Structures are given as structure tokens and as C-alpha cells.
Amino acid sequence: MTPTKRPFLASALLGLALLPLWAQAQNADTWPSKALRIVVGYPSGSSPDVQARLLAEPLSRALGQPVIVDNKPGAGGNIGADVTAKAGDGHTIGVIGNGPLTSAKFLYAKLPYDPQKDLAPIALIGSAPLVWVATKSDKAVTAAEFIRQARASGDKLAYGSIGAGSGGHLGMELVKESLGLNPLHVPFAGGPAILNAMLGNQVQMTLLPGSTVMPLVQSGKLQAIAVTSATRSTLLPDLPSMQELDAKGVNIEVWNAVMAPAQMPAAHQARLNSELAKILQSPEISQKLFQQGWKVGDTSAGALAQRIKSDTTLYGDLIAKKNIKLD
């Protein structure tokens, strides 16, 4: 081979090596080629639905294509998660709550999708602790005093949740174990039914989102004990944390995330994460979410993957220990 041909050959080989990267970049630039569908596994008006619709318009502007919200409610969000996981059109993503991504695989013997194999993390939308609220007593008590009284009452007290395996049920079981409490579990059809039962003293405590319970706390009808996060929440900074109550190992937050089918090309996943990070961290959207009771944090796919992993371990261990099953 003559010396003059060597630089040409080297350049040609380098060009061939870079071709896949160039093609991937071009593919990302030309995607999406049609409307993007956001599957929401919950009914209209639910927090995942509200968040999906909040993101749809700015995401449409960023991607240059319409973004359509498609509600597929049922089975605590599992139906929507399954539809998202099995979508093969390259233009479907989902807004999914933490349950179908973490605890569902332990609660349902025949879950039709694998959260970690069939779905890819895109971005965490927002998170929020639950609020531990109790019936109003004759005189104001501190969180420490309430815990002492509840511990002494044993199983004479009861707590409400929206059903076995729900965030409020699993969260309260963690709180019970950490603090040595033993209230009985009473399932209800929804948050309003729990609150009505609390106002009638049929149950004495519950864990529910702040947006649901704080109006009753502020009106003096219920008392707030603490938030379920390990540290104080910027959403409710006046309430003590689990760490302050010496509830070791309890750090419970509910959250909603954008997920994609695992088969979606990595370049498309990366573009979605990039655009959603800009949208979620914009003052307009982050403030709207804050007003709705949600905190925007780390929006990276890696942070979401780690949260799914840690919460899966936490709830998996609890469900196995308590032998909780839904089918």
C-alpha cells in the first residue's frame, strides 16, 4: 500500500465507524414522525391524568407533533402500565404511579408485564410524602404524645386506606412496624370515604396526600401528625418528619413518572428525557406542580431507575413479611 493511500483509508474507516452514531442522531432528530400518545392508567381528574395534560402542550411544542392523552384506567394503574409496556408503534409513552412500577409485581401473581424488563424510565414528574392525620382530640397533642397514646391503645384504634396494597396501607404498615403501633386496617373505596369515617370516629388515622387532607387540618377538623418522608418536606415544612419521630427506615413518598416501552430506541428515550427535564424544571410548570402538592426533583432517567429499584426492595420485603396478596 502506498503512503498516499493510507490517510484516505484511515479516513474511510473512521467514517464507517461513526456512521451508526450519525444515523442514530439523524433518527432522533426526525422523531417523532406522528402524534405521541401518553397512556394514563387512571381516570380523568386523577393526579397522573392532571400531570399528563399539564405536560402535553409544552411537550407537543418541543417535539413538533401533537401529544394526545389516552386514559386506560383500571387495576390500580396496572392496565395503563401494561398498555404502555406492549406498545410497539414507537410513539407511545405512559404516565405511571409508583405502585405499578414497584409493589404490583409482589401483590399480583399474574401481572402481565415486568416493570423492570418491559418499561424504560424516562423522567420523574413529581413526588410527595403522605400526611399522617388523626381524629381531633379534646386537647392539642404533640406528635410524640399521639404516638405514646396510640401505642398504649394497641388494636383498639383503626386506620383507613383505599385498599390492601395501596400506598396508604403499605405505608402505615411500615410506620406501625417502626414505631411499635398496632391499629387495625380498614379498607375503603377512596379518600373521601376514609375522611368521612374519620370525622365520624369510625377510624382514627390514615395516610393520604396533603392535597386531600390539609383542608380538613386547616379547618380544625383533623390533626396532622407528620409527613411520611425521612426529612421535612418543602411542601409542608411545619410538619415533623419520620426521622424526627424516630421512625427508623421509613421514607415514603408517592410519585408519578413518565415511562416508555423498553423497546423504544435509546435515542428517542434520551430526547424525551431532555425535553421533559426542561419542561418540568421551568418555573411555570414546577410552580404549578408545587401548587398541586408535588415537588419536582432530579428528572434524570438514572435517578428514576434508582428510585424504582429502592422502592421495589422496600415494598417487596414488607409485602413478603406481611404476606399481602391481592390475587
C-alpha positions in Angstrom: 0.0 0.0 0.0 1.4 3.4 -1.0 1.8 6.1 1.7 -0.6 8.4 -0.1 -3.4 5.8 0.2 -3.1 5.3 4.0 -4.6 8.6 5.2 -7.5 8.1 2.7 -8.1 4.5 4.1 -7.9 5.7 7.7 -10.5 8.5 7.0 -12.8 6.0 5.3 -12.6 3.6 8.2 -13.3 6.4 10.7 -16.3 7.4 8.6 -17.7 3.9 8.7 -17.1 3.7 12.5 -19.0 7.0 13.0 -21.9 6.1 10.7 -24.1 4.3 13.3 -23.7 7.3 15.6 -24.6 9.7 12.8 -27.6 7.6 11.9 -28.8 7.5 15.5 -28.5 11.3 15.7 -30.4 11.7 12.5 -33.1 9.2 13.7 -33.5 11.2 16.9 -33.8 14.5 15.0 -36.6 13.2 12.8 -38.5 11.5 15.6 -41.4 11.7 16.3 -43.0 11.4 12.9 -46.6 11.4 14.1 -48.7 12.2 17.2 -47.3 11.0 20.5 -49.7 9.2 22.8 -49.5 9.4 26.6 -51.3 6.5 28.2 -52.6 7.2 31.7 -53.8 4.2 33.7 -56.1 6.3 35.9 -59.4 8.1 35.4 -59.8 11.7 34.4 -59.0 14.1 37.2 -56.5 11.9 38.9 -53.1 13.3 39.7 -51.4 11.3 36.8 -54.1 12.5 34.4 -53.7 16.1 35.5 -49.9 15.9 35.2 -50.1 14.3 31.8 -52.3 17.0 30.5 -50.1 19.7 32.0 -47.1 18.2 30.1 -48.9 17.5 26.8 -48.9 21.1 25.4 -45.3 22.1 26.1 -44.1 18.6 25.0 -46.0 19.0 21.8 -44.3 22.3 21.1 -40.9 20.8 21.9 -41.4 17.7 19.6 -43.3 19.4 16.8 -46.1 16.9 16.9 -49.5 16.6 18.7 -49.5 14.9 22.1 -52.6 13.0 23.0 -53.6 11.8 26.5 -55.3 8.4 26.4 -56.9 7.2 29.7 -56.8 3.4 30.3 -57.9 3.2 33.9 -58.2 0.0 36.0 -56.4 -2.4 38.3 -54.7 0.4 40.2 -52.9 1.7 37.2 -51.7 -1.7 36.0 -53.8 -1.7 32.8 -52.2 1.5 31.7 -48.7 0.3 32.5 -49.4 -2.9 30.5 -50.7 -1.0 27.5 -47.5 1.2 27.6 -45.2 -1.7 28.0 -46.6 -3.5 25.0 -47.0 -0.6 22.7 -44.9 -1.2 19.6 -45.6 1.9 17.5 -42.6 3.8 18.8 -44.9 6.8 19.6 -46.4 5.7 23.0 -45.3 6.6 26.5 -47.1 6.4 29.8 -47.6 8.4 33.0 -47.5 5.8 35.7 -47.7 6.0 39.5 -45.2 4.3 41.8 -47.5 1.3 42.6 -47.5 -0.4 39.2 -43.7 0.1 39.0 -42.7 -1.1 42.4 -45.2 -3.1 44.6 -47.5 -4.5 41.9 -45.2 -7.4 41.0 -45.4 -8.7 44.5 -49.1 -8.1 45.0 -50.4 -9.7 41.8 -49.4 -13.3 41.0 -50.2 -12.8 37.3 -49.0 -9.3 36.5 -49.0 -9.2 32.6 -45.8 -7.1 32.4 -42.5 -6.9 34.1 -41.9 -3.3 35.4 -38.1 -3.5 35.2 -37.8 -5.5 31.9 -40.7 -4.2 29.8 -40.6 -0.5 30.7 -37.8 2.1 30.5 -37.6 5.1 32.9 -37.8 8.5 31.2 -38.4 11.1 33.9 -39.8 11.5 37.4 -42.6 14.1 37.2 -43.0 14.9 40.9 -43.1 13.3 44.4 -44.9 14.0 47.6 -44.9 12.5 51.1 -48.2 11.2 52.5 -49.6 13.0 55.5 -50.3 11.1 58.7 -53.5 12.5 60.1 -55.6 11.6 63.1 -59.0 12.4 64.5 -59.1 15.6 66.5 -58.7 15.1 70.3 -60.2 17.2 73.0 -56.9 18.9 73.6 -54.0 19.5 71.3 -51.3 16.9 71.5 -47.8 16.8 70.1 -46.7 14.1 67.6 -44.8 12.3 70.4 -47.8 12.4 72.7 -50.1 11.0 70.0 -47.6 8.1 69.3 -47.5 7.2 73.0 -51.3 7.2 73.3 -51.6 5.1 70.1 -49.0 2.7 71.3 -50.9 2.2 74.6 -54.2 1.8 72.7 -53.0 -1.3 70.8 -55.6 -2.7 68.5 -58.4 -0.5 69.9 -57.6 2.0 67.2 -58.1 1.6 63.4 -56.7 3.2 60.3 -58.2 3.6 56.9 -56.7 3.1 53.4 -58.0 2.9 49.9 -57.4 -0.8 49.9 -55.0 -3.6 50.5 -51.7 -3.0 48.7 -52.3 0.8 48.3 -49.7 3.3 49.3 -51.6 4.2 52.5 -51.8 0.6 53.5 -48.2 -0.3 52.9 -47.0 3.0 54.3 -48.9 2.6 57.5 -47.7 -1.0 57.9 -44.1 0.4 57.8 -45.0 3.1 60.3 -46.6 0.5 62.6 -43.6 -1.7 62.5 -41.1 1.1 63.1 -43.0 2.7 66.0 -44.5 -0.3 67.6 -48.1 0.5 66.9 -51.0 -1.9 66.2 -54.1 -0.2 64.8 -56.4 -2.4 62.7 -56.6 -1.9 58.9 -60.0 -0.9 57.4 -60.1 -0.6 53.6 -62.4 2.0 51.9 -63.4 2.8 48.3 -61.5 6.1 48.3 -60.1 9.0 50.2 -63.4 10.8 50.7 -64.9 7.7 52.3 -61.9 7.5 54.7 -62.2 11.1 55.7 -66.0 10.8 56.4 -65.2 7.7 58.6 -62.6 9.7 60.4 -65.0 12.6 61.0 -67.4 10.1 62.5 -64.6 8.4 64.5 -65.1 5.0 62.9 -61.3 5.0 62.1 -58.8 7.2 63.9 -55.9 7.7 61.5 -54.8 7.4 57.9 -52.1 8.3 55.4 -53.3 10.4 52.5 -51.8 13.1 50.2 -51.6 16.6 51.6 -53.9 18.0 48.9 -56.6 15.7 50.2 -56.3 16.1 54.0 -54.8 19.6 54.7 -58.1 21.5 54.1 -59.6 19.5 57.0 -56.5 20.0 59.1 -56.5 23.8 58.4 -60.2 23.9 59.3 -59.6 22.2 62.7 -61.5 19.0 61.9 -58.4 16.7 61.8 -54.9 16.9 63.2 -51.8 16.3 61.2 -49.1 14.2 63.0 -46.3 14.1 60.5 -45.2 13.6 56.9 -44.0 10.2 55.8 -40.7 11.3 54.3 -37.5 10.8 56.2 -36.8 14.6 56.3 -39.2 17.5 56.3 -40.9 18.3 53.1 -40.8 21.7 51.4 -44.5 21.1 50.6 -45.4 21.0 54.3 -42.4 22.4 56.2 -44.2 22.8 59.5 -44.9 19.0 59.9 -42.3 16.8 61.5 -40.6 14.0 59.5 -40.4 10.3 60.2 -36.8 10.8 61.3 -37.9 13.3 63.9 -40.3 10.7 65.3 -37.6 8.1 65.4 -39.4 6.0 62.8 -36.2 4.4 61.5 -36.2 3.2 57.9 -39.4 4.9 57.0 -39.1 7.2 54.0 -42.4 7.0 52.0 -43.2 9.2 49.0 -45.8 8.8 46.3 -44.7 9.7 42.8 -45.6 9.7 39.2 -43.2 9.1 36.3 -43.0 9.1 32.5 -42.1 5.6 31.3 -41.6 4.2 27.8 -41.7 0.7 26.3 -38.3 -0.9 26.8 -38.1 -1.5 23.1 -38.2 2.3 22.3 -34.8 3.3 20.8 -32.4 4.8 23.3 -32.0 8.0 21.2 -35.8 8.6 21.4 -35.8 7.9 25.2 -32.9 10.4 25.6 -34.7 13.1 23.6 -37.9 12.7 25.7 -35.9 12.9 28.9 -34.1 16.1 27.7 -37.3 17.8 26.6 -39.2 16.8 29.8 -36.4 17.9 32.0 -36.6 21.4 30.5 -40.3 21.4 30.8 -40.5 20.1 34.4 -37.7 22.4 35.7 -39.3 25.5 34.1 -40.6 28.0 36.7 -44.1 27.8 35.2 -44.6 24.0 35.3 -42.7 23.4 38.5 -44.7 26.1 40.3 -48.0 24.6 39.0 -47.0 21.2 40.3 -45.9 22.6 43.6 -49.4 24.3 44.0 -50.9 20.9 43.3 -48.8 19.3 46.1 -45.9 17.9 44.1 -42.2 18.6 44.3 -40.0 18.4 41.2 -36.6 16.9 41.9 -34.0 15.0 39.9 -35.6 14.4 36.5 -32.8 12.1 35.1 -33.7 8.6 33.9 -30.9 7.3 36.2 -32.4 8.8 39.3 -35.8 7.4 38.4 -34.4 4.0 37.8 -32.7 4.1 41.2 -36.0 5.2 42.9 -37.8 2.3 41.3 -35.1 -0.1 42.4 -35.0 1.1 46.1 -38.8 1.3 46.4 -39.2 -2.2 44.9 -36.9 -3.6 47.5 -38.6 -1.7 50.3 -42.1 -2.8 49.4 -41.1 -6.3 48.3 -39.6 -7.0 51.7 -42.7 -5.6 53.5 -45.2 -7.5 51.3 -43.4 -10.8 51.8 -43.1 -10.2 55.6 -46.8 -9.4 56.0 -47.9 -11.9 53.3 -50.0 -9.4 51.5 -51.6 -10.7 48.3 -54.4 -9.3 46.0 -54.9 -12.4 43.8 
